[in-house]
Amino acid sequence: MDHILLRKFSPSAAGVPTALLALAAWAVWLGWDQRRDVHPDGSETGPYETWQVVGLALTLLLPLVRTALRGHGPAGAVGTSAGLALAAFVDWSDDGSGLYLIGTFMVGAGSLAATAAVQALVTAGSDRRGPRRRTPRHRPTT
């Protein structure tokens, strides 16, 4: 069982490209919006809108499914989560309160839970390695 997990977890094959893709997707979807919205009652929201976060999630879904179908699901999940956590750390590190570290941890943990669930579902749904019949070996009779 352990050799199957080790074979499917190859960070160089899927983790690094998905991490780089997650960094780029964060920059495209969330990196440009740094302004908080102030409402008439004085409350603040943002800086991200719901559609931006949904767009980011949908953008990262396709590569995650692709890596899971190719047999590198755990590496894709870890790479995507690491890329998102690194992007959040870089994007939020100018916060003087230090709470960006908590937010970065939450992004990493939440994205790891979500990506692991997606890759597990995709892997389970596409696993065609059910019970196989062994073909009998030809044994010559003498």
Sine and cosine of phi, psi and omega as CSV:
sin_phi,cos_phi,sin_psi,cos_psi,sin_omega,cos_omega
0.00,0.00,-0.64,0.77,-0.05,-1.00
-0.91,0.42,-0.58,0.81,0.00,-1.00
-0.92,0.38,-0.47,0.88,0.06,-1.00
-0.93,0.37,-0.70,0.72,0.02,-1.00
-0.90,0.43,-0.65,0.76,0.00,-1.00
-0.92,0.39,-0.59,0.81,0.00,-1.00
-0.93,0.38,-0.61,0.79,-0.03,-1.00
-0.99,0.17,-0.30,0.96,0.00,-1.00
-0.97,-0.22,1.00,0.05,0.06,-1.00
-0.86,-0.51,0.99,-0.14,-0.09,-1.00
-0.85,0.52,-0.57,0.82,-0.04,-1.00
-0.94,0.35,-0.50,0.87,-0.06,-1.00
-0.98,0.21,-0.60,0.80,-0.10,-1.00
-0.74,-0.67,-0.46,0.89,-0.10,-1.00
-0.94,0.35,-0.70,0.71,-0.04,-1.00
-0.93,0.37,-0.74,0.67,0.03,-1.00
-0.89,0.45,-0.61,0.79,0.01,-1.00
-0.95,0.32,-0.53,0.85,0.08,-1.00
-0.91,0.42,-0.70,0.72,0.03,-1.00
-0.90,0.43,-0.62,0.79,0.04,-1.00
-0.91,0.41,-0.63,0.77,0.03,-1.00
-0.90,0.43,-0.65,0.76,0.07,-1.00
-0.87,0.49,-0.73,0.69,-0.01,-1.00
-0.91,0.41,-0.66,0.76,0.00,-1.00
-0.91,0.41,-0.62,0.78,0.07,-1.00
-0.87,0.50,-0.71,0.71,-0.02,-1.00
-0.89,0.46,-0.64,0.77,-0.03,-1.00
-0.95,0.31,-0.71,0.70,-0.10,-0.99
-1.00,0.07,-0.64,0.77,-0.15,-0.99
-0.89,-0.46,-0.36,0.93,-0.15,-0.99
-0.92,0.40,-0.45,0.89,-0.08,-1.00
-1.00,0.07,-0.29,0.96,-0.08,-1.00
-0.98,-0.17,0.98,-0.20,-0.05,-1.00
-0.89,-0.45,0.08,1.00,-0.11,-0.99
-0.98,-0.20,0.73,-0.69,0.08,-1.00
-1.00,0.09,0.55,-0.83,0.04,-1.00
-1.00,-0.07,0.80,-0.60,0.02,-1.00
-0.97,-0.22,0.83,-0.56,-0.02,-1.00
-1.00,0.02,0.29,-0.96,-0.03,-1.00
-0.84,0.54,-0.46,0.89,0.00,-1.00
-0.99,0.10,0.03,1.00,0.04,-1.00
1.00,-0.08,-0.13,0.99,0.02,-1.00
-0.97,0.22,0.43,-0.90,-0.02,-1.00
-0.88,-0.47,0.58,-0.81,0.13,-0.99
-0.72,-0.69,0.27,-0.96,0.08,-1.00
0.97,-0.24,-0.20,-0.98,0.26,0.97
-0.99,0.11,-0.15,0.99,-0.10,-1.00
-0.99,-0.14,0.59,-0.81,0.09,-1.00
-1.00,-0.05,0.32,-0.95,-0.02,-1.00
-0.87,0.50,-0.66,0.75,-0.06,-1.00
-0.90,0.44,-0.48,0.88,0.02,-1.00
-0.94,0.34,-0.69,0.72,-0.01,-1.00
-0.93,0.37,-0.64,0.76,0.05,-1.00
-0.90,0.44,-0.66,0.75,0.05,-1.00
-0.87,0.49,-0.66,0.75,0.05,-1.00
-0.88,0.47,-0.72,0.70,-0.01,-1.00
-0.89,0.46,-0.69,0.72,0.00,-1.00
-0.93,0.37,-0.55,0.83,0.04,-1.00
-0.90,0.43,-0.63,0.77,-0.04,-1.00
-0.99,0.12,-0.20,0.98,-0.03,-1.00
-0.93,0.38,-0.69,0.72,-0.05,-1.00
-0.88,0.47,-0.76,0.65,0.04,-1.00
-0.90,0.44,-0.55,0.84,0.02,-1.00
-0.92,0.40,-0.69,0.72,0.04,-1.00
-0.90,0.43,-0.65,0.76,0.00,-1.00
-0.88,0.48,-0.70,0.71,0.01,-1.00
-0.93,0.38,-0.58,0.82,0.04,-1.00
-0.92,0.40,-0.64,0.77,0.02,-1.00
-0.93,0.37,-0.45,0.89,0.02,-1.00
-1.00,0.07,0.00,1.00,0.05,-1.00
1.00,-0.04,0.22,0.97,0.01,-1.00
-0.87,-0.49,0.60,0.80,-0.08,-1.00
-0.85,0.53,-0.77,0.64,0.00,-1.00
-0.88,0.47,-0.64,0.77,0.02,-1.00
-0.92,0.40,-0.61,0.79,0.05,-1.00
-0.91,0.42,-0.65,0.76,0.02,-1.00
-0.91,0.41,-0.71,0.70,0.00,-1.00
-0.92,0.39,-0.67,0.75,0.00,-1.00
-0.90,0.44,-0.70,0.71,0.03,-1.00
-0.88,0.47,-0.71,0.71,0.00,-1.00
-0.91,0.41,-0.65,0.76,0.03,-1.00
-0.91,0.41,-0.64,0.76,0.03,-1.00
-0.90,0.44,-0.67,0.74,0.03,-1.00
-0.92,0.39,-0.66,0.75,0.01,-1.00
-0.90,0.43,-0.66,0.75,0.03,-1.00
-0.91,0.42,-0.66,0.75,0.03,-1.00
-0.90,0.44,-0.66,0.75,0.04,-1.00
-0.90,0.43,-0.66,0.75,0.01,-1.00
-0.88,0.48,-0.73,0.68,-0.01,-1.00
-0.92,0.40,-0.67,0.74,-0.06,-1.00
-0.93,0.36,-0.59,0.81,-0.12,-0.99
-0.98,-0.20,0.00,1.00,-0.14,-0.99
-0.93,0.37,-0.20,0.98,0.03,-1.00
-0.99,0.12,0.03,1.00,0.03,-1.00
-0.96,0.29,0.83,-0.56,-0.07,-1.00
-0.97,0.23,-0.28,0.96,-0.07,-1.00
-0.98,0.19,-0.33,0.94,-0.03,-1.00
1.00,0.07,-0.04,1.00,-0.01,-1.00
-0.95,0.30,-0.20,0.98,0.02,-1.00
-0.89,0.45,-0.45,0.89,0.04,-1.00
-0.91,0.41,-0.64,0.77,0.05,-1.00
-0.92,0.40,-0.68,0.73,0.03,-1.00
-0.89,0.45,-0.64,0.77,0.04,-1.00
-0.89,0.45,-0.68,0.73,0.05,-1.00
-0.88,0.47,-0.67,0.74,-0.01,-1.00
-0.91,0.41,-0.63,0.78,0.06,-1.00
-0.89,0.45,-0.71,0.70,0.00,-1.00
-0.89,0.45,-0.73,0.69,-0.03,-1.00
-0.93,0.37,-0.68,0.73,0.00,-1.00
-0.91,0.41,-0.68,0.74,0.01,-1.00
-0.94,0.34,-0.54,0.84,0.06,-1.00
-0.92,0.40,-0.66,0.75,0.04,-1.00
-0.89,0.46,-0.70,0.71,-0.03,-1.00
-0.93,0.37,-0.71,0.70,-0.03,-1.00
-0.93,0.36,-0.57,0.82,0.05,-1.00
-0.91,0.41,-0.63,0.77,0.03,-1.00
-0.91,0.41,-0.68,0.73,0.01,-1.00
-0.90,0.44,-0.73,0.68,-0.03,-1.00
-0.92,0.40,-0.55,0.83,0.04,-1.00
-0.92,0.39,-0.67,0.75,0.03,-1.00
-0.91,0.41,-0.68,0.73,0.01,-1.00
-0.91,0.41,-0.70,0.72,0.00,-1.00
-0.90,0.44,-0.68,0.73,0.01,-1.00
-0.91,0.41,-0.62,0.78,-0.01,-1.00
-0.96,0.29,-0.45,0.90,-0.05,-1.00
-0.97,-0.24,0.02,1.00,-0.05,-1.00
-0.96,0.27,0.96,-0.28,-0.02,-1.00
-0.98,-0.20,0.30,0.96,-0.06,-1.00
-1.00,-0.01,0.58,0.81,-0.01,-1.00
-0.84,0.55,-0.15,-0.99,-0.03,-1.00
-0.86,0.50,0.81,-0.59,0.01,-1.00
-0.96,-0.27,0.57,-0.82,0.09,-1.00
-1.00,0.08,0.73,-0.68,0.05,-1.00
-0.98,0.19,0.72,-0.69,0.07,-1.00
-0.99,0.14,0.73,-0.68,-0.03,-1.00
-0.92,0.40,0.67,-0.75,0.05,-1.00
-0.97,0.24,0.58,-0.82,0.04,-1.00
-0.98,0.18,0.86,-0.51,0.05,-1.00
-0.89,-0.45,0.93,-0.36,-0.03,-1.00
-0.92,0.38,0.61,-0.79,0.05,-1.00
-0.99,-0.13,0.68,-0.73,0.02,-1.00
-0.86,-0.51,0.00,0.00,0.00,0.00
